[in-house]
Amino acid sequence: MPPHSPYAEPVAQAFDVTRRYVRVRERRDDGFVEFDFSIGDPGLSVELVMSTRDYESFCATHHVCQLSDDEAHALDLEQLKWRYGQPGVTE
């Protein structure tokens, strides 16, 4: 994973409000992008929907870090651990 990744090191990192993260959920056929946006911690995000043009402008304005598939998967596993007590458990 890239060195700026929140999952690059197992050591807890300080919350950094200058880091902005985007995780694309879906690029829709109607020209909109569904994505998660977070500041400082990719585990705490808001869901947003914007036109492709507005999304690209938003990302440039906020200097976002795009989460890779591996980072998104690691984030999902971490959230499962908190939700169900252990990674990978869904019920």
PyMOL Python script that loads the backbone (N, CA, C, O; Angstrom):
from pymol import cmd

cmd.read_pdbstr("""\
ATOM      1  N   MET A   1       0.833  -1.191   0.000  1.00  0.00           N
ATOM      2  CA  MET A   1       0.000   0.000   0.000  1.00  0.00           C
ATOM      3  C   MET A   1       0.869   1.242   0.000  1.00  0.00           C
ATOM      4  O   MET A   1       2.005   1.211   0.475  1.00  0.00           O
ATOM      5  N   PRO A   2       0.342   2.334  -0.530  1.00  0.00           N
ATOM      6  CA  PRO A   2       1.134   3.554  -0.576  1.00  0.00           C
ATOM      7  C   PRO A   2       1.474   4.044   0.831  1.00  0.00           C
ATOM      8  O   PRO A   2       0.749   3.743   1.780  1.00  0.00           O
ATOM      9  N   PRO A   3       2.571   4.797   0.978  1.00  0.00           N
ATOM     10  CA  PRO A   3       2.988   5.254   2.310  1.00  0.00           C
ATOM     11  C   PRO A   3       1.977   6.172   2.980  1.00  0.00           C
ATOM     12  O   PRO A   3       1.979   6.270   4.207  1.00  0.00           O
ATOM     13  N   HIS A   4       1.102   6.856   2.221  1.00  0.00           N
ATOM     14  CA  HIS A   4       0.106   7.743   2.813  1.00  0.00           C
ATOM     15  C   HIS A   4      -1.140   6.993   3.265  1.00  0.00           C
ATOM     16  O   HIS A   4      -2.058   7.589   3.828  1.00  0.00           O
ATOM     17  N   SER A   5      -1.173   5.683   3.018  1.00  0.00           N
ATOM     18  CA  SER A   5      -2.342   4.876   3.357  1.00  0.00           C
ATOM     19  C   SER A   5      -2.566   4.848   4.864  1.00  0.00           C
ATOM     20  O   SER A   5      -1.606   4.731   5.624  1.00  0.00           O
ATOM     21  N   PRO A   6      -3.819   4.952   5.309  1.00  0.00           N
ATOM     22  CA  PRO A   6      -4.099   4.853   6.741  1.00  0.00           C
ATOM     23  C   PRO A   6      -3.874   3.433   7.248  1.00  0.00           C
ATOM     24  O   PRO A   6      -3.869   3.208   8.458  1.00  0.00           O
ATOM     25  N   TYR A   7      -3.687   2.462   6.337  1.00  0.00           N
ATOM     26  CA  TYR A   7      -3.479   1.081   6.740  1.00  0.00           C
ATOM     27  C   TYR A   7      -2.070   0.599   6.437  1.00  0.00           C
ATOM     28  O   TYR A   7      -1.811  -0.604   6.477  1.00  0.00           O
ATOM     29  N   ALA A   8      -1.155   1.513   6.135  1.00  0.00           N
ATOM     30  CA  ALA A   8       0.212   1.139   5.776  1.00  0.00           C
ATOM     31  C   ALA A   8       0.970   0.585   6.967  1.00  0.00           C
ATOM     32  O   ALA A   8       1.825  -0.285   6.800  1.00  0.00           O
ATOM     33  N   GLU A   9       0.676   1.067   8.166  1.00  0.00           N
ATOM     34  CA  GLU A   9       1.390   0.635   9.359  1.00  0.00           C
ATOM     35  C   GLU A   9       0.376   0.217  10.419  1.00  0.00           C
ATOM     36  O   GLU A   9      -0.679   0.842  10.536  1.00  0.00           O
ATOM     37  N   PRO A  10       0.673  -0.831  11.198  1.00  0.00           N
ATOM     38  CA  PRO A  10      -0.263  -1.270  12.223  1.00  0.00           C
ATOM     39  C   PRO A  10      -0.354  -0.309  13.410  1.00  0.00           C
ATOM     40  O   PRO A  10      -1.263  -0.432  14.231  1.00  0.00           O
ATOM     41  N   VAL A  11       0.559   0.631  13.509  1.00  0.00           N
ATOM     42  CA  VAL A  11       0.572   1.584  14.615  1.00  0.00           C
ATOM     43  C   VAL A  11      -0.523   2.619  14.401  1.00  0.00           C
ATOM     44  O   VAL A  11      -0.709   3.113  13.289  1.00  0.00           O
ATOM     45  N   ALA A  12      -1.249   2.945  15.469  1.00  0.00           N
ATOM     46  CA  ALA A  12      -2.311   3.950  15.365  1.00  0.00           C
ATOM     47  C   ALA A  12      -1.719   5.291  14.955  1.00  0.00           C
ATOM     48  O   ALA A  12      -0.681   5.709  15.467  1.00  0.00           O
ATOM     49  N   GLN A  13      -2.391   5.954  14.030  1.00  0.00           N
ATOM     50  CA  GLN A  13      -1.917   7.241  13.556  1.00  0.00           C
ATOM     51  C   GLN A  13      -2.764   8.347  14.168  1.00  0.00           C
ATOM     52  O   GLN A  13      -3.931   8.145  14.504  1.00  0.00           O
ATOM     53  N   ALA A  14      -2.162   9.505  14.303  1.00  0.00           N
ATOM     54  CA  ALA A  14      -2.887  10.656  14.831  1.00  0.00           C
ATOM     55  C   ALA A  14      -3.922  11.116  13.813  1.00  0.00           C
ATOM     56  O   ALA A  14      -3.715  11.008  12.604  1.00  0.00           O
ATOM     57  N   PHE A  15      -5.032  11.627  14.316  1.00  0.00           N
ATOM     58  CA  PHE A  15      -6.079  12.166  13.452  1.00  0.00           C
ATOM     59  C   PHE A  15      -5.549  13.417  12.777  1.00  0.00           C
ATOM     60  O   PHE A  15      -5.107  14.346  13.452  1.00  0.00           O
ATOM     61  N   ASP A  16      -5.590  13.449  11.456  1.00  0.00           N
ATOM     62  CA  ASP A  16      -5.024  14.550  10.674  1.00  0.00           C
ATOM     63  C   ASP A  16      -6.121  15.160   9.807  1.00  0.00           C
ATOM     64  O   ASP A  16      -6.534  14.561   8.814  1.00  0.00           O
ATOM     65  N   VAL A  17      -6.590  16.342  10.176  1.00  0.00           N
ATOM     66  CA  VAL A  17      -7.691  16.981   9.448  1.00  0.00           C
ATOM     67  C   VAL A  17      -7.284  17.455   8.054  1.00  0.00           C
ATOM     68  O   VAL A  17      -8.143  17.851   7.266  1.00  0.00           O
ATOM     69  N   THR A  18      -6.006  17.420   7.742  1.00  0.00           N
ATOM     70  CA  THR A  18      -5.580  17.828   6.405  1.00  0.00           C
ATOM     71  C   THR A  18      -5.693  16.684   5.397  1.00  0.00           C
ATOM     72  O   THR A  18      -5.579  16.916   4.193  1.00  0.00           O
ATOM     73  N   ARG A  19      -5.913  15.462   5.862  1.00  0.00           N
ATOM     74  CA  ARG A  19      -6.041  14.317   4.962  1.00  0.00           C
ATOM     75  C   ARG A  19      -7.507  14.099   4.628  1.00  0.00           C
ATOM     76  O   ARG A  19      -8.361  14.030   5.512  1.00  0.00           O
ATOM     77  N   ARG A  20      -7.782  13.994   3.335  1.00  0.00           N
ATOM     78  CA  ARG A  20      -9.145  13.798   2.847  1.00  0.00           C
ATOM     79  C   ARG A  20      -9.163  12.523   2.015  1.00  0.00           C
ATOM     80  O   ARG A  20      -8.276  12.302   1.191  1.00  0.00           O
ATOM     81  N   TYR A  21     -10.162  11.694   2.230  1.00  0.00           N
ATOM     82  CA  TYR A  21     -10.244  10.407   1.546  1.00  0.00           C
ATOM     83  C   TYR A  21     -11.547  10.278   0.773  1.00  0.00           C
ATOM     84  O   TYR A  21     -12.585  10.792   1.187  1.00  0.00           O
ATOM     85  N   VAL A  22     -11.474   9.579  -0.365  1.00  0.00           N
ATOM     86  CA  VAL A  22     -12.645   9.273  -1.173  1.00  0.00           C
ATOM     87  C   VAL A  22     -12.625   7.788  -1.494  1.00  0.00           C
ATOM     88  O   VAL A  22     -11.592   7.217  -1.846  1.00  0.00           O
ATOM     89  N   ARG A  23     -13.792   7.184  -1.362  1.00  0.00           N
ATOM     90  CA  ARG A  23     -13.975   5.796  -1.767  1.00  0.00           C
ATOM     91  C   ARG A  23     -15.177   5.764  -2.713  1.00  0.00           C
ATOM     92  O   ARG A  23     -16.312   6.005  -2.303  1.00  0.00           O
ATOM     93  N   VAL A  24     -14.910   5.466  -3.968  1.00  0.00           N
ATOM     94  CA  VAL A  24     -15.986   5.409  -4.957  1.00  0.00           C
ATOM     95  C   VAL A  24     -16.781   4.126  -4.734  1.00  0.00           C
ATOM     96  O   VAL A  24     -16.223   3.029  -4.691  1.00  0.00           O
ATOM     97  N   ARG A  25     -18.081   4.287  -4.595  1.00  0.00           N
ATOM     98  CA  ARG A  25     -18.985   3.139  -4.441  1.00  0.00           C
ATOM     99  C   ARG A  25     -19.555   2.709  -5.787  1.00  0.00           C
ATOM    100  O   ARG A  25     -19.673   1.518  -6.075  1.00  0.00           O
ATOM    101  N   GLU A  26     -19.908   3.706  -6.613  1.00  0.00           N
ATOM    102  CA  GLU A  26     -20.482   3.367  -7.917  1.00  0.00           C
ATOM    103  C   GLU A  26     -20.403   4.565  -8.860  1.00  0.00           C
ATOM    104  O   GLU A  26     -20.636   5.708  -8.467  1.00  0.00           O
ATOM    105  N   ARG A  27     -20.073   4.275 -10.095  1.00  0.00           N
ATOM    106  CA  ARG A  27     -20.167   5.265 -11.177  1.00  0.00           C
ATOM    107  C   ARG A  27     -21.403   4.869 -11.977  1.00  0.00           C
ATOM    108  O   ARG A  27     -21.395   3.883 -12.714  1.00  0.00           O
ATOM    109  N   ARG A  28     -22.448   5.644 -11.819  1.00  0.00           N
ATOM    110  CA  ARG A  28     -23.742   5.286 -12.379  1.00  0.00           C
ATOM    111  C   ARG A  28     -23.846   5.616 -13.868  1.00  0.00           C
ATOM    112  O   ARG A  28     -23.142   6.489 -14.375  1.00  0.00           O
ATOM    113  N   ASP A  29     -24.721   4.916 -14.542  1.00  0.00           N
ATOM    114  CA  ASP A  29     -24.946   5.129 -15.973  1.00  0.00           C
ATOM    115  C   ASP A  29     -25.548   6.496 -16.270  1.00  0.00           C
ATOM    116  O   ASP A  29     -25.432   6.989 -17.392  1.00  0.00           O
ATOM    117  N   ASP A  30     -26.192   7.118 -15.277  1.00  0.00           N
ATOM    118  CA  ASP A  30     -26.809   8.430 -15.504  1.00  0.00           C
ATOM    119  C   ASP A  30     -25.834   9.589 -15.309  1.00  0.00           C
ATOM    120  O   ASP A  30     -26.239  10.752 -15.299  1.00  0.00           O
ATOM    121  N   GLY A  31     -24.541   9.267 -15.154  1.00  0.00           N
ATOM    122  CA  GLY A  31     -23.527  10.315 -15.065  1.00  0.00           C
ATOM    123  C   GLY A  31     -23.220  10.788 -13.659  1.00  0.00           C
ATOM    124  O   GLY A  31     -22.542  11.800 -13.484  1.00  0.00           O
ATOM    125  N   PHE A  32     -23.707  10.077 -12.656  1.00  0.00           N
ATOM    126  CA  PHE A  32     -23.438  10.443 -11.269  1.00  0.00           C
ATOM    127  C   PHE A  32     -22.474   9.459 -10.629  1.00  0.00           C
ATOM    128  O   PHE A  32     -22.377   8.302 -11.037  1.00  0.00           O
ATOM    129  N   VAL A  33     -21.762   9.945  -9.613  1.00  0.00           N
ATOM    130  CA  VAL A  33     -20.814   9.128  -8.860  1.00  0.00           C
ATOM    131  C   VAL A  33     -21.294   9.068  -7.420  1.00  0.00           C
ATOM    132  O   VAL A  33     -21.546  10.101  -6.799  1.00  0.00           O
ATOM    133  N   GLU A  34     -21.420   7.858  -6.892  1.00  0.00           N
ATOM    134  CA  GLU A  34     -21.736   7.651  -5.482  1.00  0.00           C
ATOM    135  C   GLU A  34     -20.422   7.354  -4.779  1.00  0.00           C
ATOM    136  O   GLU A  34     -19.669   6.478  -5.205  1.00  0.00           O
ATOM    137  N   PHE A  35     -20.143   8.085  -3.699  1.00  0.00           N
ATOM    138  CA  PHE A  35     -18.862   7.903  -3.031  1.00  0.00           C
ATOM    139  C   PHE A  35     -18.947   8.260  -1.551  1.00  0.00           C
ATOM    140  O   PHE A  35     -19.867   8.946  -1.107  1.00  0.00           O
ATOM    141  N   ASP A  36     -17.967   7.777  -0.808  1.00  0.00           N
ATOM    142  CA  ASP A  36     -17.806   8.126   0.601  1.00  0.00           C
ATOM    143  C   ASP A  36     -16.693   9.158   0.692  1.00  0.00           C
ATOM    144  O   ASP A  36     -15.664   9.034   0.027  1.00  0.00           O
ATOM    145  N   PHE A  37     -16.902  10.167   1.511  1.00  0.00           N
ATOM    146  CA  PHE A  37     -15.891  11.206   1.727  1.00  0.00           C
ATOM    147  C   PHE A  37     -15.605  11.279   3.210  1.00  0.00           C
ATOM    148  O   PHE A  37     -16.522  11.288   4.031  1.00  0.00           O
ATOM    149  N   SER A  38     -14.330  11.330   3.550  1.00  0.00           N
ATOM    150  CA  SER A  38     -13.949  11.424   4.960  1.00  0.00           C
ATOM    151  C   SER A  38     -12.771  12.367   5.141  1.00  0.00           C
ATOM    152  O   SER A  38     -11.972  12.592   4.232  1.00  0.00           O
ATOM    153  N   ILE A  39     -12.697  12.900   6.331  1.00  0.00           N
ATOM    154  CA  ILE A  39     -11.609  13.802   6.716  1.00  0.00           C
ATOM    155  C   ILE A  39     -10.894  13.180   7.904  1.00  0.00           C
ATOM    156  O   ILE A  39     -11.503  12.928   8.943  1.00  0.00           O
ATOM    157  N   GLY A  40      -9.601  12.934   7.744  1.00  0.00           N
ATOM    158  CA  GLY A  40      -8.780  12.454   8.844  1.00  0.00           C
ATOM    159  C   GLY A  40      -8.820  10.965   9.092  1.00  0.00           C
ATOM    160  O   GLY A  40      -7.800  10.385   9.463  1.00  0.00           O
ATOM    161  N   ASP A  41      -9.965  10.322   8.902  1.00  0.00           N
ATOM    162  CA  ASP A  41     -10.121   8.895   9.179  1.00  0.00           C
ATOM    163  C   ASP A  41     -11.102   8.307   8.178  1.00  0.00           C
ATOM    164  O   ASP A  41     -12.284   8.649   8.214  1.00  0.00           O
ATOM    165  N   PRO A  42     -10.647   7.431   7.281  1.00  0.00           N
ATOM    166  CA  PRO A  42     -11.547   6.886   6.271  1.00  0.00           C
ATOM    167  C   PRO A  42     -12.655   6.011   6.851  1.00  0.00           C
ATOM    168  O   PRO A  42     -13.609   5.670   6.151  1.00  0.00           O
ATOM    169  N   GLY A  43     -12.532   5.651   8.117  1.00  0.00           N
ATOM    170  CA  GLY A  43     -13.577   4.866   8.769  1.00  0.00           C
ATOM    171  C   GLY A  43     -14.791   5.693   9.168  1.00  0.00           C
ATOM    172  O   GLY A  43     -15.843   5.137   9.483  1.00  0.00           O
ATOM    173  N   LEU A  44     -14.656   7.005   9.157  1.00  0.00           N
ATOM    174  CA  LEU A  44     -15.757   7.916   9.490  1.00  0.00           C
ATOM    175  C   LEU A  44     -16.049   8.737   8.246  1.00  0.00           C
ATOM    176  O   LEU A  44     -15.286   9.641   7.904  1.00  0.00           O
ATOM    177  N   SER A  45     -17.143   8.431   7.568  1.00  0.00           N
ATOM    178  CA  SER A  45     -17.384   9.076   6.283  1.00  0.00           C
ATOM    179  C   SER A  45     -18.848   9.456   6.111  1.00  0.00           C
ATOM    180  O   SER A  45     -19.725   9.009   6.850  1.00  0.00           O
ATOM    181  N   VAL A  46     -19.076  10.287   5.122  1.00  0.00           N
ATOM    182  CA  VAL A  46     -20.418  10.622   4.680  1.00  0.00           C
ATOM    183  C   VAL A  46     -20.578  10.117   3.259  1.00  0.00           C
ATOM    184  O   VAL A  46     -19.620  10.093   2.486  1.00  0.00           O
ATOM    185  N   GLU A  47     -21.792   9.717   2.919  1.00  0.00           N
ATOM    186  CA  GLU A  47     -22.077   9.259   1.577  1.00  0.00           C
ATOM    187  C   GLU A  47     -22.555  10.448   0.751  1.00  0.00           C
ATOM    188  O   GLU A  47     -23.427  11.202   1.182  1.00  0.00           O
ATOM    189  N   LEU A  48     -21.980  10.610  -0.435  1.00  0.00           N
ATOM    190  CA  LEU A  48     -22.334  11.718  -1.310  1.00  0.00           C
ATOM    191  C   LEU A  48     -22.606  11.197  -2.716  1.00  0.00           C
ATOM    192  O   LEU A  48     -22.119  10.138  -3.112  1.00  0.00           O
ATOM    193  N   VAL A  49     -23.397  11.968  -3.459  1.00  0.00           N
ATOM    194  CA  VAL A  49     -23.663  11.684  -4.869  1.00  0.00           C
ATOM    195  C   VAL A  49     -23.505  12.995  -5.621  1.00  0.00           C
ATOM    196  O   VAL A  49     -24.105  14.007  -5.257  1.00  0.00           O
ATOM    197  N   MET A  50     -22.694  12.970  -6.671  1.00  0.00           N
ATOM    198  CA  MET A  50     -22.460  14.166  -7.493  1.00  0.00           C
ATOM    199  C   MET A  50     -22.338  13.758  -8.952  1.00  0.00           C
ATOM    200  O   MET A  50     -22.041  12.607  -9.271  1.00  0.00           O
ATOM    201  N   SER A  51     -22.575  14.729  -9.831  1.00  0.00           N
ATOM    202  CA  SER A  51     -22.303  14.472 -11.244  1.00  0.00           C
ATOM    203  C   SER A  51     -20.803  14.215 -11.383  1.00  0.00           C
ATOM    204  O   SER A  51     -20.014  14.634 -10.537  1.00  0.00           O
ATOM    205  N   THR A  52     -20.424  13.535 -12.437  1.00  0.00           N
ATOM    206  CA  THR A  52     -19.008  13.219 -12.646  1.00  0.00           C
ATOM    207  C   THR A  52     -18.158  14.480 -12.654  1.00  0.00           C
ATOM    208  O   THR A  52     -17.093  14.513 -12.037  1.00  0.00           O
ATOM    209  N   ARG A  53     -18.614  15.508 -13.339  1.00  0.00           N
ATOM    210  CA  ARG A  53     -17.854  16.765 -13.408  1.00  0.00           C
ATOM    211  C   ARG A  53     -17.715  17.399 -12.028  1.00  0.00           C
ATOM    212  O   ARG A  53     -16.627  17.844 -11.663  1.00  0.00           O
ATOM    213  N   ASP A  54     -18.806  17.447 -11.252  1.00  0.00           N
ATOM    214  CA  ASP A  54     -18.744  18.012  -9.909  1.00  0.00           C
ATOM    215  C   ASP A  54     -17.871  17.165  -8.984  1.00  0.00           C
ATOM    216  O   ASP A  54     -17.148  17.699  -8.144  1.00  0.00           O
ATOM    217  N   TYR A  55     -17.942  15.850  -9.142  1.00  0.00           N
ATOM    218  CA  TYR A  55     -17.112  14.946  -8.339  1.00  0.00           C
ATOM    219  C   TYR A  55     -15.626  15.214  -8.595  1.00  0.00           C
ATOM    220  O   TYR A  55     -14.842  15.312  -7.651  1.00  0.00           O
ATOM    221  N   GLU A  56     -15.245  15.332  -9.850  1.00  0.00           N
ATOM    222  CA  GLU A  56     -13.835  15.585 -10.186  1.00  0.00           C
ATOM    223  C   GLU A  56     -13.371  16.929  -9.626  1.00  0.00           C
ATOM    224  O   GLU A  56     -12.249  17.046  -9.133  1.00  0.00           O
ATOM    225  N   SER A  57     -14.221  17.926  -9.702  1.00  0.00           N
ATOM    226  CA  SER A  57     -13.902  19.242  -9.143  1.00  0.00           C
ATOM    227  C   SER A  57     -13.780  19.171  -7.621  1.00  0.00           C
ATOM    228  O   SER A  57     -12.869  19.756  -7.037  1.00  0.00           O
ATOM    229  N   PHE A  58     -14.698  18.455  -6.991  1.00  0.00           N
ATOM    230  CA  PHE A  58     -14.687  18.263  -5.543  1.00  0.00           C
ATOM    231  C   PHE A  58     -13.376  17.619  -5.097  1.00  0.00           C
ATOM    232  O   PHE A  58     -12.744  18.069  -4.141  1.00  0.00           O
ATOM    233  N   CYS A  59     -12.978  16.562  -5.799  1.00  0.00           N
ATOM    234  CA  CYS A  59     -11.738  15.846  -5.454  1.00  0.00           C
ATOM    235  C   CYS A  59     -10.516  16.750  -5.613  1.00  0.00           C
ATOM    236  O   CYS A  59      -9.615  16.728  -4.775  1.00  0.00           O
ATOM    237  N   ALA A  60     -10.484  17.536  -6.677  1.00  0.00           N
ATOM    238  CA  ALA A  60      -9.359  18.443  -6.898  1.00  0.00           C
ATOM    239  C   ALA A  60      -9.318  19.535  -5.835  1.00  0.00           C
ATOM    240  O   ALA A  60      -8.245  19.876  -5.337  1.00  0.00           O
ATOM    241  N   THR A  61     -10.461  20.076  -5.488  1.00  0.00           N
ATOM    242  CA  THR A  61     -10.536  21.141  -4.480  1.00  0.00           C
ATOM    243  C   THR A  61     -10.050  20.661  -3.122  1.00  0.00           C
ATOM    244  O   THR A  61      -9.349  21.385  -2.415  1.00  0.00           O
ATOM    245  N   HIS A  62     -10.421  19.443  -2.761  1.00  0.00           N
ATOM    246  CA  HIS A  62     -10.096  18.913  -1.433  1.00  0.00           C
ATOM    247  C   HIS A  62      -8.810  18.085  -1.405  1.00  0.00           C
ATOM    248  O   HIS A  62      -8.429  17.568  -0.355  1.00  0.00           O
ATOM    249  N   HIS A  63      -8.143  17.959  -2.552  1.00  0.00           N
ATOM    250  CA  HIS A  63      -6.880  17.203  -2.628  1.00  0.00           C
ATOM    251  C   HIS A  63      -7.034  15.828  -1.973  1.00  0.00           C
ATOM    252  O   HIS A  63      -6.289  15.478  -1.057  1.00  0.00           O
ATOM    253  N   VAL A  64      -7.997  15.066  -2.450  1.00  0.00           N
ATOM    254  CA  VAL A  64      -8.332  13.795  -1.817  1.00  0.00           C
ATOM    255  C   VAL A  64      -7.344  12.687  -2.170  1.00  0.00           C
ATOM    256  O   VAL A  64      -6.654  12.735  -3.189  1.00  0.00           O
ATOM    257  N   CYS A  65      -7.304  11.717  -1.316  1.00  0.00           N
ATOM    258  CA  CYS A  65      -6.584  10.464  -1.537  1.00  0.00           C
ATOM    259  C   CYS A  65      -7.648   9.422  -1.873  1.00  0.00           C
ATOM    260  O   CYS A  65      -8.549   9.172  -1.072  1.00  0.00           O
ATOM    261  N   GLN A  66      -7.545   8.819  -3.045  1.00  0.00           N
ATOM    262  CA  GLN A  66      -8.489   7.777  -3.452  1.00  0.00           C
ATOM    263  C   GLN A  66      -8.098   6.477  -2.757  1.00  0.00           C
ATOM    264  O   GLN A  66      -6.954   6.037  -2.877  1.00  0.00           O
ATOM    265  N   LEU A  67      -9.018   5.863  -2.041  1.00  0.00           N
ATOM    266  CA  LEU A  67      -8.725   4.579  -1.414  1.00  0.00           C
ATOM    267  C   LEU A  67      -8.660   3.495  -2.487  1.00  0.00           C
ATOM    268  O   LEU A  67      -9.524   3.416  -3.360  1.00  0.00           O
ATOM    269  N   SER A  68      -7.636   2.673  -2.408  1.00  0.00           N
ATOM    270  CA  SER A  68      -7.493   1.561  -3.355  1.00  0.00           C
ATOM    271  C   SER A  68      -8.480   0.454  -2.961  1.00  0.00           C
ATOM    272  O   SER A  68      -9.092   0.507  -1.894  1.00  0.00           O
ATOM    273  N   ASP A  69      -8.623  -0.536  -3.827  1.00  0.00           N
ATOM    274  CA  ASP A  69      -9.485  -1.676  -3.510  1.00  0.00           C
ATOM    275  C   ASP A  69      -9.000  -2.396  -2.261  1.00  0.00           C
ATOM    276  O   ASP A  69      -9.808  -2.815  -1.431  1.00  0.00           O
ATOM    277  N   ASP A  70      -7.682  -2.542  -2.122  1.00  0.00           N
ATOM    278  CA  ASP A  70      -7.123  -3.205  -0.931  1.00  0.00           C
ATOM    279  C   ASP A  70      -7.416  -2.403   0.336  1.00  0.00           C
ATOM    280  O   ASP A  70      -7.767  -2.977   1.367  1.00  0.00           O
ATOM    281  N   GLU A  71      -7.273  -1.095   0.264  1.00  0.00           N
ATOM    282  CA  GLU A  71      -7.561  -0.242   1.421  1.00  0.00           C
ATOM    283  C   GLU A  71      -9.046  -0.290   1.768  1.00  0.00           C
ATOM    284  O   GLU A  71      -9.408  -0.331   2.944  1.00  0.00           O
ATOM    285  N   ALA A  72      -9.902  -0.286   0.756  1.00  0.00           N
ATOM    286  CA  ALA A  72     -11.345  -0.365   0.986  1.00  0.00           C
ATOM    287  C   ALA A  72     -11.709  -1.704   1.627  1.00  0.00           C
ATOM    288  O   ALA A  72     -12.545  -1.760   2.529  1.00  0.00           O
ATOM    289  N   HIS A  73     -11.083  -2.772   1.158  1.00  0.00           N
ATOM    290  CA  HIS A  73     -11.332  -4.096   1.733  1.00  0.00           C
ATOM    291  C   HIS A  73     -10.882  -4.146   3.194  1.00  0.00           C
ATOM    292  O   HIS A  73     -11.593  -4.682   4.044  1.00  0.00           O
ATOM    293  N   ALA A  74      -9.718  -3.598   3.483  1.00  0.00           N
ATOM    294  CA  ALA A  74      -9.219  -3.562   4.867  1.00  0.00           C
ATOM    295  C   ALA A  74     -10.167  -2.752   5.745  1.00  0.00           C
ATOM    296  O   ALA A  74     -10.418  -3.126   6.891  1.00  0.00           O
ATOM    297  N   LEU A  75     -10.683  -1.673   5.233  1.00  0.00           N
ATOM    298  CA  LEU A  75     -11.640  -0.848   5.966  1.00  0.00           C
ATOM    299  C   LEU A  75     -12.921  -1.632   6.238  1.00  0.00           C
ATOM    300  O   LEU A  75     -13.457  -1.572   7.344  1.00  0.00           O
ATOM    301  N   ASP A  76     -13.419  -2.366   5.239  1.00  0.00           N
ATOM    302  CA  ASP A  76     -14.618  -3.198   5.425  1.00  0.00           C
ATOM    303  C   ASP A  76     -14.401  -4.245   6.512  1.00  0.00           C
ATOM    304  O   ASP A  76     -15.274  -4.460   7.353  1.00  0.00           O
ATOM    305  N   LEU A  77     -13.244  -4.895   6.497  1.00  0.00           N
ATOM    306  CA  LEU A  77     -12.948  -5.904   7.516  1.00  0.00           C
ATOM    307  C   LEU A  77     -12.881  -5.287   8.909  1.00  0.00           C
ATOM    308  O   LEU A  77     -13.366  -5.875   9.875  1.00  0.00           O
ATOM    309  N   GLU A  78     -12.286  -4.111   9.011  1.00  0.00           N
ATOM    310  CA  GLU A  78     -12.200  -3.416  10.302  1.00  0.00           C
ATOM    311  C   GLU A  78     -13.598  -3.066  10.816  1.00  0.00           C
ATOM    312  O   GLU A  78     -13.871  -3.197  12.009  1.00  0.00           O
ATOM    313  N   GLN A  79     -14.472  -2.628   9.928  1.00  0.00           N
ATOM    314  CA  GLN A  79     -15.833  -2.285  10.334  1.00  0.00           C
ATOM    315  C   GLN A  79     -16.616  -3.528  10.737  1.00  0.00           C
ATOM    316  O   GLN A  79     -17.423  -3.475  11.666  1.00  0.00           O
ATOM    317  N   LEU A  80     -16.389  -4.647  10.050  1.00  0.00           N
ATOM    318  CA  LEU A  80     -17.030  -5.899  10.451  1.00  0.00           C
ATOM    319  C   LEU A  80     -16.588  -6.313  11.843  1.00  0.00           C
ATOM    320  O   LEU A  80     -17.390  -6.801  12.640  1.00  0.00           O
ATOM    321  N   LYS A  81     -15.312  -6.118  12.131  1.00  0.00           N
ATOM    322  CA  LYS A  81     -14.790  -6.475  13.458  1.00  0.00           C
ATOM    323  C   LYS A  81     -15.534  -5.702  14.536  1.00  0.00           C
ATOM    324  O   LYS A  81     -15.912  -6.270  15.560  1.00  0.00           O
ATOM    325  N   TRP A  82     -15.744  -4.415  14.312  1.00  0.00           N
ATOM    326  CA  TRP A  82     -16.440  -3.600  15.307  1.00  0.00           C
ATOM    327  C   TRP A  82     -17.928  -3.937  15.357  1.00  0.00           C
ATOM    328  O   TRP A  82     -18.537  -3.910  16.426  1.00  0.00           O
ATOM    329  N   ARG A  83     -18.503  -4.249  14.223  1.00  0.00           N
ATOM    330  CA  ARG A  83     -19.945  -4.528  14.176  1.00  0.00           C
ATOM    331  C   ARG A  83     -20.283  -5.894  14.761  1.00  0.00           C
ATOM    332  O   ARG A  83     -21.276  -6.035  15.475  1.00  0.00           O
ATOM    333  N   TYR A  84     -19.450  -6.917  14.460  1.00  0.00           N
ATOM    334  CA  TYR A  84     -19.794  -8.281  14.849  1.00  0.00           C
ATOM    335  C   TYR A  84     -18.803  -8.940  15.809  1.00  0.00           C
ATOM    336  O   TYR A  84     -19.001 -10.092  16.196  1.00  0.00           O
ATOM    337  N   GLY A  85     -17.756  -8.241  16.197  1.00  0.00           N
ATOM    338  CA  GLY A  85     -16.820  -8.781  17.167  1.00  0.00           C
ATOM    339  C   GLY A  85     -15.609  -9.478  16.584  1.00  0.00           C
ATOM    340  O   GLY A  85     -14.638  -9.732  17.297  1.00  0.00           O
ATOM    341  N   GLN A  86     -15.649  -9.793  15.294  1.00  0.00           N
ATOM    342  CA  GLN A  86     -14.490 -10.392  14.642  1.00  0.00           C
ATOM    343  C   GLN A  86     -14.577 -10.182  13.137  1.00  0.00           C
ATOM    344  O   GLN A  86     -15.672 -10.101  12.581  1.00  0.00           O
ATOM    345  N   PRO A  87     -13.430 -10.093  12.477  1.00  0.00           N
ATOM    346  CA  PRO A  87     -13.434  -9.815  11.039  1.00  0.00           C
ATOM    347  C   PRO A  87     -14.108 -10.942  10.266  1.00  0.00           C
ATOM    348  O   PRO A  87     -13.935 -12.117  10.587  1.00  0.00           O
ATOM    349  N   GLY A  88     -14.870 -10.575   9.255  1.00  0.00           N
ATOM    350  CA  GLY A  88     -15.466 -11.547   8.361  1.00  0.00           C
ATOM    351  C   GLY A  88     -16.806 -12.103   8.810  1.00  0.00           C
ATOM    352  O   GLY A  88     -17.478 -12.773   8.025  1.00  0.00           O
ATOM    353  N   VAL A  89     -17.213 -11.849  10.033  1.00  0.00           N
ATOM    354  CA  VAL A  89     -18.489 -12.364  10.522  1.00  0.00           C
ATOM    355  C   VAL A  89     -19.585 -11.391  10.105  1.00  0.00           C
ATOM    356  O   VAL A  89     -19.514 -10.200  10.407  1.00  0.00           O
ATOM    357  N   THR A  90     -20.600 -11.902   9.409  1.00  0.00           N
ATOM    358  CA  THR A  90     -21.637 -11.016   8.893  1.00  0.00           C
ATOM    359  C   THR A  90     -22.996 -11.223   9.554  1.00  0.00           C
ATOM    360  O   THR A  90     -23.922 -10.463   9.271  1.00  0.00           O
ATOM    361  N   GLU A  91     -23.148 -12.193  10.400  1.00  0.00           N
ATOM    362  CA  GLU A  91     -24.441 -12.388  11.081  1.00  0.00           C
ATOM    363  C   GLU A  91     -24.245 -12.595  12.563  1.00  0.00           C
ATOM    364  O   GLU A  91     -25.218 -12.775  13.295  1.00  0.00           O
TER     365      GLU A  91
END
""", "prot")
cmd.dss("prot")
cmd.show_as("cartoon", "prot")
cmd.util.cbc("prot")
cmd.orient("prot")
